[in-house]
């Protein structure tokens, strides 16, 4: 059994500052969410894990 623990705020802020300012049609900023969802999708390709835990501090 493999458990992967993710520092959620760390990745959200990293995506917010690392990605260009992405916005929806209404002007709502979506870069942080888009980057985080892409990160989650890539986890399955990089790591073999049974469980994911997303922590917030």
N, CA, C, O and CB atoms as a CASP TS submission, in Angstrom:
PFRMAT TS
TARGET T0000
AUTHOR 0000-0000-0000
METHOD Language model
MODEL 1
PARENT N/A
ATOM      1  N   UNK     1       0.842  -1.176   0.000  1.00  0.00           N
ATOM      2  CA  UNK     1       0.000   0.000   0.000  1.00  0.00           C
ATOM      3  C   UNK     1       0.891   1.246   0.000  1.00  0.00           C
ATOM      4  O   UNK     1       1.823   1.352   0.797  1.00  0.00           O
ATOM      5  CB  UNK     1      -0.960  -0.005   1.222  1.00  0.00           C
ATOM      6  N   UNK     2       0.598   2.173  -0.891  1.00  0.00           N
ATOM      7  CA  UNK     2       1.361   3.408  -0.998  1.00  0.00           C
ATOM      8  C   UNK     2       0.439   4.594  -0.747  1.00  0.00           C
ATOM      9  O   UNK     2      -0.637   4.695  -1.337  1.00  0.00           O
ATOM     10  CB  UNK     2       2.039   3.523  -2.385  1.00  0.00           C
ATOM     11  N   UNK     3       0.870   5.481   0.128  1.00  0.00           N
ATOM     12  CA  UNK     3       0.119   6.680   0.476  1.00  0.00           C
ATOM     13  C   UNK     3       0.933   7.887   0.037  1.00  0.00           C
ATOM     14  O   UNK     3       2.105   8.007   0.394  1.00  0.00           O
ATOM     15  CB  UNK     3      -0.197   6.735   2.009  1.00  0.00           C
ATOM     16  N   UNK     4       0.328   8.780  -0.731  1.00  0.00           N
ATOM     17  CA  UNK     4       0.993  10.002  -1.174  1.00  0.00           C
ATOM     18  C   UNK     4       0.287  11.186  -0.533  1.00  0.00           C
ATOM     19  O   UNK     4      -0.928  11.336  -0.664  1.00  0.00           O
ATOM     20  CB  UNK     4       0.992  10.123  -2.735  1.00  0.00           C
ATOM     21  N   UNK     5       1.048  12.028   0.161  1.00  0.00           N
ATOM     22  CA  UNK     5       0.495  13.199   0.832  1.00  0.00           C
ATOM     23  C   UNK     5       0.904  14.445   0.047  1.00  0.00           C
ATOM     24  O   UNK     5       2.085  14.656  -0.230  1.00  0.00           O
ATOM     25  CB  UNK     5       0.982  13.283   2.319  1.00  0.00           C
ATOM     26  N   UNK     6      -0.079  15.260  -0.304  1.00  0.00           N
ATOM     27  CA  UNK     6       0.138  16.451  -1.126  1.00  0.00           C
ATOM     28  C   UNK     6      -0.092  17.701  -0.280  1.00  0.00           C
ATOM     29  O   UNK     6      -1.118  17.821   0.389  1.00  0.00           O
ATOM     30  CB  UNK     6      -0.800  16.449  -2.370  1.00  0.00           C
ATOM     31  N   UNK     7       0.861  18.626  -0.309  1.00  0.00           N
ATOM     32  CA  UNK     7       0.701  19.934   0.327  1.00  0.00           C
ATOM     33  C   UNK     7      -0.116  20.800  -0.634  1.00  0.00           C
ATOM     34  O   UNK     7       0.433  21.421  -1.544  1.00  0.00           O
ATOM     35  CB  UNK     7       2.106  20.602   0.666  1.00  0.00           C
ATOM     36  N   UNK     8      -1.415  20.833  -0.421  1.00  0.00           N
ATOM     37  CA  UNK     8      -2.332  21.466  -1.367  1.00  0.00           C
ATOM     38  C   UNK     8      -2.053  22.953  -1.538  1.00  0.00           C
ATOM     39  O   UNK     8      -1.960  23.426  -2.671  1.00  0.00           O
ATOM     40  CB  UNK     8      -3.760  21.266  -0.914  1.00  0.00           C
ATOM     41  N   UNK     9      -1.917  23.701  -0.453  1.00  0.00           N
ATOM     42  CA  UNK     9      -1.670  25.137  -0.571  1.00  0.00           C
ATOM     43  C   UNK     9      -0.363  25.422  -1.298  1.00  0.00           C
ATOM     44  O   UNK     9      -0.278  26.373  -2.075  1.00  0.00           O
ATOM     45  CB  UNK     9      -1.649  25.785   0.807  1.00  0.00           C
ATOM     46  N   UNK    10       0.648  24.609  -1.050  1.00  0.00           N
ATOM     47  CA  UNK    10       1.923  24.798  -1.733  1.00  0.00           C
ATOM     48  C   UNK    10       1.787  24.706  -3.239  1.00  0.00           C
ATOM     49  O   UNK    10       2.345  25.527  -3.968  1.00  0.00           O
ATOM     50  CB  UNK    10       2.923  23.783  -1.252  1.00  0.00           C
ATOM     51  N   UNK    11       1.055  23.720  -3.708  1.00  0.00           N
ATOM     52  CA  UNK    11       0.878  23.566  -5.150  1.00  0.00           C
ATOM     53  C   UNK    11      -0.067  24.612  -5.725  1.00  0.00           C
ATOM     54  O   UNK    11       0.126  25.053  -6.857  1.00  0.00           O
ATOM     55  CB  UNK    11       0.358  22.180  -5.466  1.00  0.00           C
ATOM     56  N   UNK    12      -1.086  25.019  -4.968  1.00  0.00           N
ATOM     57  CA  UNK    12      -1.990  26.065  -5.460  1.00  0.00           C
ATOM     58  C   UNK    12      -1.238  27.375  -5.668  1.00  0.00           C
ATOM     59  O   UNK    12      -1.388  28.019  -6.707  1.00  0.00           O
ATOM     60  CB  UNK    12      -3.158  26.275  -4.478  1.00  0.00           C
ATOM     61  N   UNK    13      -0.433  27.772  -4.689  1.00  0.00           N
ATOM     62  CA  UNK    13       0.308  29.019  -4.828  1.00  0.00           C
ATOM     63  C   UNK    13       1.396  28.916  -5.884  1.00  0.00           C
ATOM     64  O   UNK    13       1.670  29.888  -6.589  1.00  0.00           O
ATOM     65  CB  UNK    13       0.917  29.416  -3.500  1.00  0.00           C
ATOM     66  N   UNK    14       2.012  27.763  -6.001  1.00  0.00           N
ATOM     67  CA  UNK    14       3.015  27.585  -7.052  1.00  0.00           C
ATOM     68  C   UNK    14       2.375  27.765  -8.424  1.00  0.00           C
ATOM     69  O   UNK    14       2.941  28.427  -9.294  1.00  0.00           O
ATOM     70  CB  UNK    14       3.678  26.194  -6.946  1.00  0.00           C
ATOM     71  N   UNK    15       1.202  27.179  -8.616  1.00  0.00           N
ATOM     72  CA  UNK    15       0.507  27.319  -9.896  1.00  0.00           C
ATOM     73  C   UNK    15       0.042  28.749 -10.128  1.00  0.00           C
ATOM     74  O   UNK    15       0.063  29.225 -11.263  1.00  0.00           O
ATOM     75  CB  UNK    15      -0.683  26.373  -9.956  1.00  0.00           C
ATOM     76  N   UNK    16      -0.375  29.438  -9.084  1.00  0.00           N
ATOM     77  CA  UNK    16      -0.848  30.810  -9.223  1.00  0.00           C
ATOM     78  C   UNK    16       0.258  31.722  -9.738  1.00  0.00           C
ATOM     79  O   UNK    16       0.020  32.565 -10.603  1.00  0.00           O
ATOM     80  CB  UNK    16      -1.378  31.327  -7.887  1.00  0.00           C
ATOM     81  N   UNK    17       1.467  31.556  -9.205  1.00  0.00           N
ATOM     82  CA  UNK    17       2.559  32.439  -9.588  1.00  0.00           C
ATOM     83  C   UNK    17       3.361  31.935 -10.783  1.00  0.00           C
ATOM     84  O   UNK    17       4.023  32.730 -11.450  1.00  0.00           O
ATOM     85  CB  UNK    17       3.474  32.631  -8.425  1.00  0.00           C
ATOM     86  N   UNK    18       3.319  30.647 -11.069  1.00  0.00           N
ATOM     87  CA  UNK    18       4.134  30.096 -12.156  1.00  0.00           C
ATOM     88  C   UNK    18       3.431  30.156 -13.505  1.00  0.00           C
ATOM     89  O   UNK    18       4.085  30.261 -14.542  1.00  0.00           O
ATOM     90  CB  UNK    18       4.506  28.665 -11.847  1.00  0.00           C
ATOM     91  N   UNK    19       2.114  30.092 -13.497  1.00  0.00           N
ATOM     92  CA  UNK    19       1.369  30.067 -14.754  1.00  0.00           C
ATOM     93  C   UNK    19       0.972  31.475 -15.179  1.00  0.00           C
ATOM     94  O   UNK    19       0.828  32.363 -14.339  1.00  0.00           O
ATOM     95  CB  UNK    19       0.122  29.184 -14.621  1.00  0.00           C
ATOM     96  N   UNK    20       0.795  31.681 -16.485  1.00  0.00           N
ATOM     97  CA  UNK    20       0.294  32.983 -16.929  1.00  0.00           C
ATOM     98  C   UNK    20      -1.129  33.183 -16.408  1.00  0.00           C
ATOM     99  O   UNK    20      -1.817  32.207 -16.108  1.00  0.00           O
ATOM    100  CB  UNK    20       0.331  33.094 -18.485  1.00  0.00           C
ATOM    101  N   UNK    21      -1.573  34.421 -16.299  1.00  0.00           N
ATOM    102  CA  UNK    21      -2.915  34.669 -15.758  1.00  0.00           C
ATOM    103  C   UNK    21      -4.013  34.134 -16.684  1.00  0.00           C
ATOM    104  O   UNK    21      -4.362  34.770 -17.679  1.00  0.00           O
ATOM    105  CB  UNK    21      -3.119  36.170 -15.528  1.00  0.00           C
ATOM    106  N   UNK    22      -4.544  32.977 -16.350  1.00  0.00           N
ATOM    107  CA  UNK    22      -5.627  32.383 -17.123  1.00  0.00           C
ATOM    108  C   UNK    22      -6.957  32.850 -16.548  1.00  0.00           C
ATOM    109  O   UNK    22      -7.121  32.931 -15.331  1.00  0.00           O
ATOM    110  CB  UNK    22      -5.534  30.831 -17.117  1.00  0.00           C
ATOM    111  N   UNK    23      -7.913  33.159 -17.436  1.00  0.00           N
ATOM    112  CA  UNK    23      -9.225  33.626 -16.990  1.00  0.00           C
ATOM    113  C   UNK    23     -10.317  32.953 -17.805  1.00  0.00           C
ATOM    114  O   UNK    23     -10.113  32.562 -18.954  1.00  0.00           O
ATOM    115  CB  UNK    23      -9.333  35.161 -17.107  1.00  0.00           C
ATOM    116  N   UNK    24     -11.484  32.830 -17.179  1.00  0.00           N
ATOM    117  CA  UNK    24     -12.643  32.273 -17.877  1.00  0.00           C
ATOM    118  C   UNK    24     -13.251  33.354 -18.774  1.00  0.00           C
ATOM    119  O   UNK    24     -12.765  34.485 -18.805  1.00  0.00           O
ATOM    120  CB  UNK    24     -13.703  31.732 -16.862  1.00  0.00           C
ATOM    121  N   UNK    25     -14.298  33.008 -19.492  1.00  0.00           N
ATOM    122  CA  UNK    25     -14.974  33.981 -20.361  1.00  0.00           C
ATOM    123  C   UNK    25     -15.534  35.150 -19.570  1.00  0.00           C
ATOM    124  O   UNK    25     -15.633  36.266 -20.080  1.00  0.00           O
ATOM    125  CB  UNK    25     -16.094  33.306 -21.140  1.00  0.00           C
ATOM    126  N   UNK    26     -15.902  34.886 -18.314  1.00  0.00           N
ATOM    127  CA  UNK    26     -16.463  35.933 -17.458  1.00  0.00           C
ATOM    128  C   UNK    26     -15.393  36.766 -16.767  1.00  0.00           C
ATOM    129  O   UNK    26     -15.721  37.719 -16.060  1.00  0.00           O
ATOM    130  CB  UNK    26     -17.366  35.318 -16.419  1.00  0.00           C
ATOM    131  N   UNK    27     -14.128  36.431 -16.953  1.00  0.00           N
ATOM    132  CA  UNK    27     -13.038  37.153 -16.323  1.00  0.00           C
ATOM    133  C   UNK    27     -12.604  36.596 -14.987  1.00  0.00           C
ATOM    134  O   UNK    27     -11.766  37.194 -14.313  1.00  0.00           O
ATOM    135  CB  UNK    27     -13.421  38.554 -16.151  1.00  0.00           C
ATOM    136  N   UNK    28     -13.160  35.455 -14.586  1.00  0.00           N
ATOM    137  CA  UNK    28     -12.800  34.829 -13.312  1.00  0.00           C
ATOM    138  C   UNK    28     -11.437  34.169 -13.445  1.00  0.00           C
ATOM    139  O   UNK    28     -11.229  33.404 -14.387  1.00  0.00           O
ATOM    140  CB  UNK    28     -13.870  33.790 -12.875  1.00  0.00           C
ATOM    141  N   UNK    29     -10.489  34.435 -12.533  1.00  0.00           N
ATOM    142  CA  UNK    29      -9.157  33.822 -12.638  1.00  0.00           C
ATOM    143  C   UNK    29      -9.216  32.310 -12.400  1.00  0.00           C
ATOM    144  O   UNK    29      -9.745  31.856 -11.386  1.00  0.00           O
ATOM    145  CB  UNK    29      -8.191  34.473 -11.630  1.00  0.00           C
ATOM    146  N   UNK    30      -8.672  31.538 -13.336  1.00  0.00           N
ATOM    147  CA  UNK    30      -8.743  30.075 -13.253  1.00  0.00           C
ATOM    148  C   UNK    30      -7.377  29.399 -13.318  1.00  0.00           C
ATOM    149  O   UNK    30      -7.308  28.170 -13.317  1.00  0.00           O
ATOM    150  CB  UNK    30      -9.610  29.547 -14.364  1.00  0.00           C
ATOM    151  N   UNK    31      -6.299  30.161 -13.373  1.00  0.00           N
ATOM    152  CA  UNK    31      -4.968  29.579 -13.520  1.00  0.00           C
ATOM    153  C   UNK    31      -4.581  28.651 -12.387  1.00  0.00           C
ATOM    154  O   UNK    31      -3.984  27.600 -12.619  1.00  0.00           O
ATOM    155  CB  UNK    31      -3.957  30.661 -13.628  1.00  0.00           C
ATOM    156  N   UNK    32      -4.918  29.034 -11.148  1.00  0.00           N
ATOM    157  CA  UNK    32      -4.562  28.225  -9.994  1.00  0.00           C
ATOM    158  C   UNK    32      -5.279  26.874 -10.044  1.00  0.00           C
ATOM    159  O   UNK    32      -4.662  25.834  -9.814  1.00  0.00           O
ATOM    160  CB  UNK    32      -4.904  28.969  -8.693  1.00  0.00           C
ATOM    161  N   UNK    33      -6.560  26.889 -10.339  1.00  0.00           N
ATOM    162  CA  UNK    33      -7.354  25.661 -10.378  1.00  0.00           C
ATOM    163  C   UNK    33      -6.934  24.786 -11.553  1.00  0.00           C
ATOM    164  O   UNK    33      -6.791  23.572 -11.408  1.00  0.00           O
ATOM    165  CB  UNK    33      -8.853  25.988 -10.468  1.00  0.00           C
ATOM    166  N   UNK    34      -6.740  25.397 -12.709  1.00  0.00           N
ATOM    167  CA  UNK    34      -6.331  24.638 -13.893  1.00  0.00           C
ATOM    168  C   UNK    34      -4.990  23.954 -13.675  1.00  0.00           C
ATOM    169  O   UNK    34      -4.834  22.774 -13.991  1.00  0.00           O
ATOM    170  CB  UNK    34      -6.255  25.555 -15.114  1.00  0.00           C
ATOM    171  N   UNK    35      -4.032  24.679 -13.142  1.00  0.00           N
ATOM    172  CA  UNK    35      -2.718  24.100 -12.881  1.00  0.00           C
ATOM    173  C   UNK    35      -2.772  22.971 -11.868  1.00  0.00           C
ATOM    174  O   UNK    35      -2.084  21.962 -12.020  1.00  0.00           O
ATOM    175  CB  UNK    35      -1.771  25.165 -12.399  1.00  0.00           C
ATOM    176  N   UNK    36      -3.591  23.138 -10.829  1.00  0.00           N
ATOM    177  CA  UNK    36      -3.694  22.100  -9.803  1.00  0.00           C
ATOM    178  C   UNK    36      -4.359  20.847 -10.363  1.00  0.00           C
ATOM    179  O   UNK    36      -3.923  19.736 -10.061  1.00  0.00           O
ATOM    180  CB  UNK    36      -4.480  22.620  -8.589  1.00  0.00           C
ATOM    181  N   UNK    37      -5.396  21.000 -11.164  1.00  0.00           N
ATOM    182  CA  UNK    37      -6.052  19.835 -11.770  1.00  0.00           C
ATOM    183  C   UNK    37      -5.125  19.120 -12.749  1.00  0.00           C
ATOM    184  O   UNK    37      -5.140  17.891 -12.827  1.00  0.00           O
ATOM    185  CB  UNK    37      -7.337  20.262 -12.486  1.00  0.00           C
ATOM    186  N   UNK    38      -4.326  19.870 -13.490  1.00  0.00           N
ATOM    187  CA  UNK    38      -3.336  19.240 -14.376  1.00  0.00           C
ATOM    188  C   UNK    38      -2.297  18.472 -13.563  1.00  0.00           C
ATOM    189  O   UNK    38      -1.849  17.400 -13.971  1.00  0.00           O
ATOM    190  CB  UNK    38      -2.641  20.303 -15.257  1.00  0.00           C
ATOM    191  N   UNK    39      -1.917  19.023 -12.416  1.00  0.00           N
ATOM    192  CA  UNK    39      -0.973  18.336 -11.537  1.00  0.00           C
ATOM    193  C   UNK    39      -1.559  17.020 -11.032  1.00  0.00           C
ATOM    194  O   UNK    39      -0.871  15.999 -11.027  1.00  0.00           O
ATOM    195  CB  UNK    39      -0.593  19.236 -10.352  1.00  0.00           C
ATOM    196  N   UNK    40      -2.815  17.035 -10.611  1.00  0.00           N
ATOM    197  CA  UNK    40      -3.465  15.815 -10.130  1.00  0.00           C
ATOM    198  C   UNK    40      -3.519  14.770 -11.241  1.00  0.00           C
ATOM    199  O   UNK    40      -3.271  13.589 -11.000  1.00  0.00           O
ATOM    200  CB  UNK    40      -4.888  16.123  -9.614  1.00  0.00           C
ATOM    201  N   UNK    41      -3.842  15.205 -12.453  1.00  0.00           N
ATOM    202  CA  UNK    41      -3.905  14.273 -13.579  1.00  0.00           C
ATOM    203  C   UNK    41      -2.538  13.662 -13.870  1.00  0.00           C
ATOM    204  O   UNK    41      -2.455  12.504 -14.280  1.00  0.00           O
ATOM    205  CB  UNK    41      -4.437  14.982 -14.825  1.00  0.00           C
ATOM    206  N   UNK    42      -1.470  14.424 -13.664  1.00  0.00           N
ATOM    207  CA  UNK    42      -0.127  13.912 -13.948  1.00  0.00           C
ATOM    208  C   UNK    42       0.394  12.984 -12.852  1.00  0.00           C
ATOM    209  O   UNK    42       1.344  12.235 -13.085  1.00  0.00           O
ATOM    210  CB  UNK    42       0.835  15.068 -14.132  1.00  0.00           C
ATOM    211  N   UNK    43      -0.205  13.019 -11.672  1.00  0.00           N
ATOM    212  CA  UNK    43       0.262  12.159 -10.581  1.00  0.00           C
ATOM    213  C   UNK    43       0.191  10.681 -10.945  1.00  0.00           C
ATOM    214  O   UNK    43       1.093   9.912 -10.612  1.00  0.00           O
ATOM    215  CB  UNK    43      -0.557  12.415  -9.326  1.00  0.00           C
ATOM    216  N   UNK    44      -0.869  10.285 -11.620  1.00  0.00           N
ATOM    217  CA  UNK    44      -1.024   8.884 -11.995  1.00  0.00           C
ATOM    218  C   UNK    44       0.039   8.411 -12.963  1.00  0.00           C
ATOM    219  O   UNK    44       0.366   7.224 -12.997  1.00  0.00           O
ATOM    220  CB  UNK    44      -2.374   8.664 -12.596  1.00  0.00           C
ATOM    221  N   UNK    45       0.581   9.324 -13.747  1.00  0.00           N
ATOM    222  CA  UNK    45       1.621   8.961 -14.707  1.00  0.00           C
ATOM    223  C   UNK    45       2.999   8.869 -14.045  1.00  0.00           C
ATOM    224  O   UNK    45       3.842   8.076 -14.465  1.00  0.00           O
ATOM    225  CB  UNK    45       1.658   9.975 -15.846  1.00  0.00           C
ATOM    226  N   UNK    46       3.223   9.678 -13.017  1.00  0.00           N
ATOM    227  CA  UNK    46       4.538   9.744 -12.388  1.00  0.00           C
ATOM    228  C   UNK    46       4.712   8.790 -11.212  1.00  0.00           C
ATOM    229  O   UNK    46       5.806   8.271 -10.990  1.00  0.00           O
ATOM    230  CB  UNK    46       4.796  11.135 -11.929  1.00  0.00           C
ATOM    231  N   UNK    47       3.650   8.558 -10.466  1.00  0.00           N
ATOM    232  CA  UNK    47       3.740   7.758  -9.246  1.00  0.00           C
ATOM    233  C   UNK    47       2.716   6.640  -9.264  1.00  0.00           C
ATOM    234  O   UNK    47       1.597   6.804  -9.751  1.00  0.00           O
ATOM    235  CB  UNK    47       3.542   8.636  -8.008  1.00  0.00           C
ATOM    236  N   UNK    48       3.117   5.506  -8.726  1.00  0.00           N
ATOM    237  CA  UNK    48       2.164   4.427  -8.498  1.00  0.00           C
ATOM    238  C   UNK    48       1.733   4.534  -7.045  1.00  0.00           C
ATOM    239  O   UNK    48       2.497   4.188  -6.144  1.00  0.00           O
ATOM    240  CB  UNK    48       2.784   3.006  -8.823  1.00  0.00           C
ATOM    241  N   UNK    49       0.534   5.004  -6.811  1.00  0.00           N
ATOM    242  CA  UNK    49       0.052   5.208  -5.449  1.00  0.00           C
ATOM    243  C   UNK    49      -1.339   4.614  -5.294  1.00  0.00           C
ATOM    244  O   UNK    49      -2.133   4.593  -6.235  1.00  0.00           O
ATOM    245  CB  UNK    49       0.040   6.705  -5.091  1.00  0.00           C
ATOM    246  N   UNK    50      -1.614   4.135  -4.099  1.00  0.00           N
ATOM    247  CA  UNK    50      -2.930   3.574  -3.812  1.00  0.00           C
ATOM    248  C   UNK    50      -3.880   4.633  -3.265  1.00  0.00           C
ATOM    249  O   UNK    50      -5.082   4.599  -3.529  1.00  0.00           O
ATOM    250  CB  UNK    50      -2.808   2.423  -2.822  1.00  0.00           C
ATOM    251  N   UNK    51      -3.330   5.573  -2.500  1.00  0.00           N
ATOM    252  CA  UNK    51      -4.151   6.593  -1.860  1.00  0.00           C
ATOM    253  C   UNK    51      -3.501   7.960  -2.017  1.00  0.00           C
ATOM    254  O   UNK    51      -2.279   8.088  -1.952  1.00  0.00           O
ATOM    255  CB  UNK    51      -4.364   6.267  -0.371  1.00  0.00           C
ATOM    256  N   UNK    52      -4.327   8.976  -2.224  1.00  0.00           N
ATOM    257  CA  UNK    52      -3.874  10.361  -2.244  1.00  0.00           C
ATOM    258  C   UNK    52      -4.525  11.094  -1.081  1.00  0.00           C
ATOM    259  O   UNK    52      -5.726  10.963  -0.846  1.00  0.00           O
ATOM    260  CB  UNK    52      -4.212  11.051  -3.603  1.00  0.00           C
ATOM    261  N   UNK    53      -3.723  11.867  -0.357  1.00  0.00           N
ATOM    262  CA  UNK    53      -4.234  12.695   0.729  1.00  0.00           C
ATOM    263  C   UNK    53      -3.835  14.131   0.412  1.00  0.00           C
ATOM    264  O   UNK    53      -2.658  14.423   0.197  1.00  0.00           O
ATOM    265  CB  UNK    53      -3.677  12.230   2.137  1.00  0.00           C
ATOM    266  N   UNK    54      -4.816  15.024   0.383  1.00  0.00           N
ATOM    267  CA  UNK    54      -4.567  16.441   0.129  1.00  0.00           C
ATOM    268  C   UNK    54      -4.708  17.188   1.447  1.00  0.00           C
ATOM    269  O   UNK    54      -5.786  17.223   2.041  1.00  0.00           O
ATOM    270  CB  UNK    54      -5.548  17.012  -0.952  1.00  0.00           C
ATOM    271  N   UNK    55      -3.608  17.785   1.898  1.00  0.00           N
ATOM    272  CA  UNK    55      -3.599  18.464   3.189  1.00  0.00           C
ATOM    273  C   UNK    55      -3.702  19.973   3.002  1.00  0.00           C
ATOM    274  O   UNK    55      -3.240  20.530   2.006  1.00  0.00           O
ATOM    275  CB  UNK    55      -2.330  18.110   3.974  1.00  0.00           C
ATOM    276  N   UNK    56      -4.313  20.609   3.975  1.00  0.00           N
ATOM    277  CA  UNK    56      -4.414  22.067   4.023  1.00  0.00           C
ATOM    278  C   UNK    56      -3.916  22.513   5.389  1.00  0.00           C
ATOM    279  O   UNK    56      -4.277  21.928   6.411  1.00  0.00           O
ATOM    280  CB  UNK    56      -5.890  22.560   3.762  1.00  0.00           C
ATOM    281  N   UNK    57      -3.095  23.538   5.404  1.00  0.00           N
ATOM    282  CA  UNK    57      -2.626  24.029   6.703  1.00  0.00           C
ATOM    283  C   UNK    57      -3.196  25.387   7.007  1.00  0.00           C
ATOM    284  O   UNK    57      -2.908  25.955   8.061  1.00  0.00           O
ATOM    285  CB  UNK    57      -1.111  24.089   6.742  1.00  0.00           C
TER
END
